[in-house]
Amino acid sequence: MNEQEKTTMNIIEPEGLSSCGADSGAWCGQALTRVLIGMTLTGLTLNVLCLNYILPAIGMVFLLVGLRALRRENAGFKGGYVIAILRTFHITVWMILDTTIYADVLTGTTAAVVLTLFNLVIVLAQVVCLWSGLKALRQKAGFDAKCGAAAALIVWNVVLCALGLISWSGWIMLSVMIAAYIIIMRRLFALAGELDGAGCTITPVPVRVKDWQLVLSLAVLLAAGMACGYAFGGSYPMEWTPLDHSAQAEVQSTKAKLLELGFPEAVLNDLSSEDIAMCEGATQILSRTEDKPVNDGREVTTQTGENSCRIDTVYDAKELRLTGVAVRVGEYRWIIFHHFLWTQPMNYCGTEAVQLWPNGQSDWWQDGDATGRVLCSRDGQTLAAAYHSLDTQDTFTTDFFGNSQSSINLTGAFSMPRGSENQRGYVCFPIQIAQEDTYVNSWVNYTHQNTWAQYPARTAREGMWSSSAFKTIQFALQFDATEGRMMY
């Protein structure tokens, strides 16, 4: 027996497998297959059933485990393993952040651009490491050191990055890229089989943590992080302070006048002294109140004929009371109030949003800054806080014919404390009207988050019309501002 045959027998000798653990002495094709499966899954972006998050996460586990077994073979695989650790950390952190409302905090910032570019660089670097490692492994197995499929994968990733940077779109290019990717990956999987067929094995490496233990640890870490994200990162930080009931003392005369004109007392008691003072000199008040359901109700079937029936939705509770008040303080100036009150405690305290839609039209427009606050009761005490944010938001709508229209809507975002009750609040803004024939249609869209179960987590402001985790209730204050009468 010559020296080369002895060396080959030492590499694949069964005793070496049991002494070094489950991750050593295996055929290299098995580890390579894991790496290739990982690269395939991390490259998939199927935006259904959260697969665009699940598949890349599973793919990173395959990459990490596969490159972990290959890391002692050559410098290429070692570099790929280090990058796999970085990418696993990156994906784990962002998957945890996506259970909170702070995942998009960097959107539109320079830091977001830097992180995106860094992610592109390390993805490309990992493909280069794979190419380098495969060349060395093929040479070790006695094959030609060239690896055209891995080199083609590098070119494919460069082209994909370039297309992304220039925002290229089109079915033809997409089809070409998919077809090329399938051909490249099929060739790489075939390469793994060729190396197995040649008897190439991994250099035995003692390990303290086995693959299944590593995967389980990552899963536990991710689950714990996501649980903490849902528990502590699902609401806005609010500065709640006890309500100072004496603050309205200096505007008692104005408050008395508003009550005399018909301002709803429950709404008036929630106003700040500054907003009451804004109504000084009021001459007329118009108001409207309606209770709205936040639940889905129940269906009731009524027999209407021998072979016909009618199905109605019945609401046993209407938890949200919406009130609109218009205060005339001049011939062409009005102060608009939109007030909300939960007559029953919220079923879930996450994020809430109040959007005024629109907050101005051609014959009337906002004439001053919007103000307001939110209130609640807890432990027998009334608390008040400013909105987390109260500003304008661009909204785009598309009609049946595909015509897009944008509008600027005033939106207030806030969260209520857990264990609170009698949750309420308002938004106030002054308007100026045209001199003749002005009809004010001031709509309010109140959005309530009814569950934590959403991924990625979105706020009521973001998911107002596009998520089942939220329910939006509409209410309108519509009046003839010229004649001073309610329209509905």
C-alpha positions in Angstrom: 0.0 0.0 0.0 1.5 3.3 -1.0 1.5 6.5 1.0 -1.3 8.2 -0.9 -3.7 5.2 -0.3 -2.9 5.4 3.5 -3.7 9.1 3.6 -7.0 8.5 1.8 -8.0 5.8 4.3 -7.1 8.0 7.3 -9.5 10.7 6.0 -12.5 8.5 5.7 -11.7 6.1 8.5 -14.9 5.4 10.6 -13.1 5.8 14.0 -12.4 9.5 13.1 -16.2 10.2 12.8 -17.1 9.1 16.3 -14.2 10.9 18.0 -14.9 14.3 16.5 -18.7 14.6 16.8 -21.5 14.7 14.3 -20.1 17.8 12.5 -16.8 16.2 11.5 -15.7 13.6 9.0 -18.8 14.0 6.9 -18.9 14.0 3.1 -18.2 17.6 1.8 -21.2 17.3 -0.6 -23.5 17.3 2.4 -22.1 20.6 3.8 -22.0 22.1 0.3 -25.7 21.2 -0.3 -26.6 23.0 2.9 -24.7 26.0 1.8 -26.4 26.0 -1.6 -29.9 25.5 -0.1 -29.2 28.4 2.2 -28.1 30.6 -0.7 -31.2 29.7 -2.6 -33.6 30.4 0.2 -31.9 33.8 1.1 -32.4 34.8 -2.5 -36.1 34.2 -2.5 -38.5 37.1 -1.9 -42.0 35.6 -1.9 -44.2 38.3 -0.4 -47.0 36.0 0.7 -47.7 34.5 4.2 -44.5 36.2 5.5 -42.3 33.9 3.4 -40.1 36.9 2.5 -39.1 36.8 6.2 -39.3 33.0 6.9 -37.4 31.7 3.9 -34.3 34.0 4.3 -34.2 33.2 8.0 -34.2 29.4 7.3 -31.7 30.0 4.5 -29.3 31.7 6.8 -29.4 28.7 9.2 -28.5 26.4 6.4 -25.6 28.7 5.3 -24.3 29.0 8.9 -24.4 25.3 9.5 -22.9 24.4 6.1 -20.1 26.9 6.2 -19.4 26.0 9.9 -18.5 22.5 8.7 -16.4 23.7 5.9 -14.6 26.6 7.7 -11.3 24.6 8.2 -11.0 23.5 4.6 -9.6 26.8 3.2 -9.6 30.5 3.5 -12.6 31.0 1.2 -15.0 28.9 3.3 -13.6 30.5 6.5 -14.3 34.0 5.2 -17.8 32.8 4.1 -18.4 31.5 7.6 -17.5 34.8 9.2 -19.9 36.6 6.8 -22.6 34.1 7.6 -22.3 34.9 11.3 -22.6 38.6 10.5 -25.7 38.0 8.3 -27.3 35.8 10.8 -26.9 38.5 13.5 -28.3 41.1 11.0 -31.4 39.0 10.1 -32.0 38.1 13.8 -31.9 41.7 14.9 -34.2 42.9 12.2 -36.7 40.1 12.6 -36.9 41.1 16.3 -37.2 44.8 15.4 -40.0 43.9 13.0 -42.2 42.9 16.1 -41.9 46.5 17.3 -43.2 49.8 15.8 -39.6 51.0 15.6 -38.5 48.9 12.6 -38.8 51.8 10.2 -37.1 54.3 12.4 -34.1 54.5 10.0 -36.2 54.7 6.8 -35.1 57.6 4.6 -32.0 58.3 6.6 -28.3 58.1 5.7 -27.9 55.2 8.1 -30.5 53.2 6.2 -28.6 53.8 2.9 -25.3 52.8 4.6 -26.8 49.6 6.0 -28.4 48.7 2.6 -25.0 49.1 0.8 -23.2 47.1 3.6 -25.7 44.3 3.2 -25.2 44.2 -0.6 -21.4 44.2 -0.1 -21.4 41.3 2.3 -23.8 39.2 0.2 -21.5 39.7 -2.8 -18.5 39.0 -0.6 -20.0 35.7 0.5 -20.5 34.6 -3.1 -16.9 35.5 -3.8 -15.8 33.4 -0.8 -17.9 30.5 -2.1 -16.2 30.7 -5.5 -12.7 30.8 -3.8 -13.6 27.9 -1.5 -15.0 25.7 -4.3 -11.9 26.3 -6.4 -9.7 25.1 -3.6 -11.9 22.2 -2.7 -12.0 21.0 -6.4 -8.3 21.2 -6.5 -8.1 19.1 -3.3 -10.4 16.5 -4.9 -8.1 16.3 -8.0 -10.4 18.3 -10.3 -9.6 21.4 -12.4 -9.5 24.4 -10.0 -11.8 26.4 -12.2 -15.5 26.9 -11.0 -17.4 28.6 -13.7 -20.8 28.2 -12.0 -19.7 30.1 -8.9 -18.1 32.8 -11.1 -21.4 33.1 -13.0 -23.2 33.5 -9.6 -20.9 36.4 -8.8 -21.8 38.1 -12.1 -25.5 37.3 -11.5 -25.4 39.1 -8.1 -23.6 42.1 -9.6 -26.2 42.4 -12.3 -29.0 42.1 -9.8 -27.5 44.8 -7.6 -27.1 47.1 -10.6 -30.7 46.5 -11.6 -31.9 47.3 -8.1 -29.9 50.5 -7.9 -31.4 51.8 -11.2 -34.9 50.5 -10.2 -35.2 48.4 -13.3 -38.4 46.5 -13.8 -39.9 44.4 -16.6 -41.0 40.8 -17.1 -38.4 40.1 -19.8 -35.4 40.9 -17.6 -37.0 39.2 -14.6 -37.5 36.0 -16.6 -34.0 36.1 -17.9 -32.6 36.6 -14.3 -34.7 33.7 -12.9 -33.8 31.3 -15.7 -30.1 32.2 -15.3 -30.3 31.7 -11.5 -31.9 28.2 -11.9 -29.2 27.1 -14.4 -26.4 28.3 -12.1 -27.8 26.7 -9.0 -28.5 23.4 -10.8 -24.8 23.4 -11.8 -23.6 24.1 -8.3 -25.8 21.3 -6.8 -24.4 19.0 -9.5 -20.9 20.1 -8.4 -21.6 19.1 -4.8 -22.6 15.6 -6.1 -19.4 15.3 -8.1 -17.3 16.0 -5.1 -19.2 13.4 -3.1 -18.7 10.9 -5.9 -14.9 11.6 -5.8 -14.8 10.6 -2.1 -14.0 14.2 -0.9 -14.6 14.6 2.9 -14.3 17.4 5.4 -11.3 17.7 7.6 -12.3 16.4 11.1 -12.9 19.4 13.4 -13.8 18.9 17.1 -16.9 20.9 18.1 -18.4 21.7 21.5 -21.8 22.8 20.2 -23.5 20.4 17.7 -25.5 21.7 14.8 -28.9 20.9 16.3 -27.9 22.7 19.5 -26.8 25.7 17.5 -30.0 25.8 15.6 -32.1 25.4 18.7 -30.2 28.2 20.5 -30.9 30.5 17.6 -34.6 29.6 17.5 -34.9 30.2 21.3 -33.1 33.5 21.0 -35.3 34.7 18.2 -38.5 33.6 19.9 -37.5 35.3 23.1 -36.5 38.5 21.3 -39.8 38.5 19.3 -41.8 38.0 22.5 -40.1 40.9 24.1 -40.7 43.0 21.0 -44.4 42.3 21.0 -44.6 42.9 24.8 -42.7 46.1 25.1 -42.3 47.6 21.6 -45.9 47.8 20.4 -47.0 51.2 21.6 -45.8 54.9 21.6 -44.1 56.4 24.6 -46.5 58.9 26.0 -45.9 61.5 28.8 -49.0 61.1 31.0 -49.6 63.6 33.7 -52.5 64.1 36.1 -55.1 66.5 34.7 -55.1 70.0 36.3 -58.8 70.8 36.6 -58.1 74.3 37.7 -56.4 75.2 34.4 -59.8 76.2 32.9 -60.5 78.8 35.7 -59.1 81.7 33.6 -61.5 80.9 30.7 -64.6 80.3 32.8 -66.5 83.1 31.1 -65.7 81.7 27.6 -66.6 78.2 28.8 -70.0 79.4 30.2 -70.8 81.1 26.9 -70.0 78.0 24.9 -72.2 75.9 27.1 -75.0 78.5 26.7 -74.6 78.2 22.9 -74.9 74.4 23.0 -71.4 73.1 23.2 -71.5 69.5 24.4 -70.4 69.6 28.1 -68.6 66.3 28.1 -66.4 67.4 25.2 -65.9 70.9 26.6 -64.5 69.5 29.9 -61.8 67.7 28.0 -60.5 70.8 26.2 -57.4 72.6 27.2 -57.7 76.2 28.4 -55.8 77.4 25.3 -58.3 75.7 23.0 -61.3 77.1 24.9 -59.7 80.6 24.7 -59.5 80.2 20.9 -63.3 80.2 20.9 -63.6 83.5 22.6 -66.2 85.6 20.9 -68.2 82.6 19.7 -71.6 83.4 18.1 -72.9 80.0 17.0 -72.3 76.3 17.6 -73.1 73.3 15.4 -72.5 69.8 16.7 -73.2 66.1 15.8 -72.7 62.9 17.9 -72.8 59.3 16.8 -71.9 56.0 18.5 -69.9 53.6 16.2 -69.1 49.9 16.6 -65.5 48.9 16.7 -66.4 45.2 16.8 -67.4 43.0 13.8 -70.9 42.4 15.2 -72.9 39.2 14.6 -75.0 38.0 11.7 -78.7 37.6 12.1 -80.8 35.8 9.5 -84.4 36.9 8.9 -86.8 34.9 6.8 -88.4 37.2 4.3 -90.3 34.6 2.2 -90.8 31.0 1.6 -87.5 30.6 -0.2 -85.7 33.8 0.7 -84.0 35.3 3.7 -82.0 38.4 4.7 -78.8 38.5 6.6 -78.1 41.5 8.7 -75.1 42.4 10.9 -76.2 43.4 14.4 -73.9 45.2 16.8 -74.7 44.5 20.4 -72.2 47.2 21.5 -71.1 50.5 19.9 -67.9 51.3 21.8 -66.8 54.5 20.2 -68.6 57.8 20.5 -67.6 60.4 17.9 -68.6 64.0 18.2 -68.0 66.9 15.8 -68.3 70.5 16.9 -68.1 73.7 14.8 -67.7 77.0 16.6 -68.3 80.2 14.7 -66.0 83.0 15.9 -66.4 85.4 13.1 -68.2 85.8 9.8 -65.8 83.7 7.9 -63.9 81.8 10.7 -64.8 78.6 12.4 -63.1 76.4 15.0 -63.5 72.7 14.3 -63.4 70.0 17.0 -63.3 66.2 16.5 -63.7 64.4 19.7 -63.7 60.6 20.5 -64.7 58.7 23.6 -64.5 55.0 24.3 -67.7 54.2 26.2 -66.2 50.7 27.0 -62.5 49.9 27.7 -60.4 49.2 24.7 -60.0 45.5 23.9 -56.3 46.1 23.2 -53.9 49.0 23.8 -51.5 49.3 21.0 -51.4 52.2 18.6 -54.3 54.5 17.6 -54.6 57.2 14.9 -57.1 60.0 14.2 -56.9 61.3 10.7 -58.9 64.3 9.4 -59.8 63.7 5.8 -59.4 66.2 4.2 -58.4 69.1 6.4 -59.0 71.7 3.7 -60.7 72.2 0.3 -60.9 75.0 -2.3 -63.7 76.9 -0.6 -62.4 76.4 3.0 -58.9 75.9 4.3 -57.1 75.4 7.6 -56.1 78.8 9.1 -53.8 78.0 12.0 -52.0 75.1 13.7 -53.9 72.0 14.8 -54.0 71.3 18.5 -55.4 68.6 20.8 -54.7 66.0 23.5 -55.7 62.6 24.7 -57.1 61.6 28.1 -57.9 58.5 30.1 -58.7 57.3 33.6 -56.5 55.0 35.6 -56.5 54.1 39.3 -59.2 56.7 39.9 -57.2 59.5 38.4 -57.6 61.4 35.2 -54.5 61.6 33.0 -53.7 63.7 30.0 -51.0 63.7 27.4 -50.1 65.3 24.1 -50.3 63.3 20.9 -47.2 61.3 20.1 -47.4 63.1 16.8 -49.9 65.5 15.2 -48.9 66.5 11.8 -49.9 66.3 8.1 -49.5 63.2 6.0 -49.6 62.7 2.3 -52.2 60.2 1.2 -52.5 58.8 -2.4 -55.8 57.3 -3.7 -56.4 55.7 -7.1 -59.8 55.6 -8.7 -61.3 52.9 -11.0 -59.7 54.3 -14.1 -56.2 54.3 -12.5 -56.1 58.1 -11.9 -54.0 58.9 -8.8 -54.9 61.8 -6.5 -52.9 63.0 -3.5 -54.2 64.9 -0.5 -52.6 66.2 2.6 -54.4 65.0 5.7 -53.9 65.9 9.4 -53.1 62.8 11.4 -52.7 62.3 15.2 -50.9 59.2 16.5 -51.0 58.0 20.1 -51.2 55.1 22.5 -53.3 54.5 25.6 -51.8 53.0 28.8 -52.8 49.4 29.6 -55.3 49.1 32.3 -56.9 52.5 31.6 -60.5 53.2 30.9 -62.7 56.1 29.7 -60.1 56.7 26.9 -60.8 59.9 24.9 -59.3 62.8 23.1 -59.8 65.4 20.4 -58.3 67.4 17.6 -58.9 71.0 17.1 -58.1 73.3 14.1 -59.4 76.7 12.9 -60.6 77.2 9.3 -61.3 80.1 7.1 -64.2 79.9 4.6 -65.0 81.5 1.3 -67.4 84.4 1.4 -70.3 82.6 -0.4 -71.8 79.1 -0.6 -69.3 77.2 1.5 -70.1 73.6 2.6 -67.7 72.1 5.1 -67.2 68.3 4.9 -64.8 67.5 7.7 -64.3 63.7 7.8 -62.5 61.9 10.6 -61.0 58.4 10.3 -60.4 56.8 13.7 -58.2 53.7 13.5 -57.9 51.3 16.4 -55.4 48.4 16.7 -57.4 45.4 17.8 -54.6 42.8 18.2 -50.8 42.4 18.6 -50.8 39.5 16.1 -49.2 41.1 13.0 -45.9 40.7 11.3 -44.1 42.9 10.6 -45.6 45.2 13.2 -47.3 48.3 11.9 -48.8 51.3 13.5 -52.4 52.4 13.2 -51.1 55.4 11.1 -49.4 53.0 8.7 -52.0 50.2 8.6 -55.1 52.4 8.5 -56.5 50.8 5.3 -54.2 47.9 4.6 -54.1 45.5 7.6 -56.6 43.2 9.3 -55.0 44.1 12.6 -56.7 47.5 12.5 -60.2 48.7 12.2 -61.1 52.2 10.9 -64.3 54.0 11.7 -65.5 57.0 9.7 -67.5 60.0 10.9 -68.3 63.3 9.2 -69.1 66.8 10.4 -71.0 68.4 7.4 -72.5 71.8 7.6 -73.4 74.9 5.5 -70.8 77.4 6.9 -72.4 80.3 5.1 -75.9 79.9 6.5 -74.7 78.2 9.7 -76.8 75.0 9.6 -76.1 71.3 9.7 -76.4 69.4 6.4 -76.9 66.0 7.9 
